[in-house]
Amino acid sequence: IKEDILEKMKEKKNLAKAFEILGNTTRLEILKIIRTEEKCVDFISKKLKLSQPTISYHLKLLLNLGLVKQNKVAQWVRYKLNEKKLEEVFADFFKTYGNFELKKREKNLKIILQ
């Protein structure tokens, strides 16, 4: 039982860290940009009008969490969203805190967004 409690505490701590990293608008914008195709720091930097070191800092945090994959080709490094890892983060959240009435909320959200 004690090991189970420790494991649950570890899961909650990991989730808190993941949501802390996801709770930044710049990082969310980066994930949006690299959602469908690989992009380099220079492209992301120009798109968000932020310095390359700033983008690199945010990408490092996302990489450490596993939310971003990198592909090195010669001197270029390109980044892409790791959709599987993002799905795992949300699956762990629902496993830990329960599955909410998402369908009802999605319907309400669609009404708000229209």
Secondary structure, 3 states (H helix, E strand, C coil): CHHHHHHHHHHHHHHHHHHHHHCCHHHHHHHHHCCCCCEEHHHHHHHHCCCHHHHHHHHHHHHHHCCEEEEEECCEEEEEECHHHHHHHHHHHHHHHCCCCHHHHHHHHHHHHC
